[in-house]
């Protein structure tokens, strides 16, 4: 967010929209190494997908602003 110049706007929107804050909390700790983690359940994978791509997900937020 900082590199893209969206940090302040994201912080404001995250404070105003609880779903975005929850989705960010889920998505922010993901790493490409997690793709190979066989200990992740289907529920966790679906939650991550929803946090990133869902209606109030992080990716739709970025697309609207960048």
C-alpha positions, 0 to 999 in steps of 0.5 A: 500500500505504501509503495502504491501511494494508497496507504492513507486512503486504505487506512481510512477505508479500512477504519470505515469498512469493517469487512475490508479490515477483516479481509486485510487481516486475513490476506496480509500474512499470505505468502507465495510459500503458503501455496505449497502448505498442505496443512491449510484446510479447504475452509482456510483456502476459501476464506483467503480467496474471499478476503482477496477477491470477494465483494469487500476484498482487497483486490477489488479495493485496489482496482477501484483506486489504482 
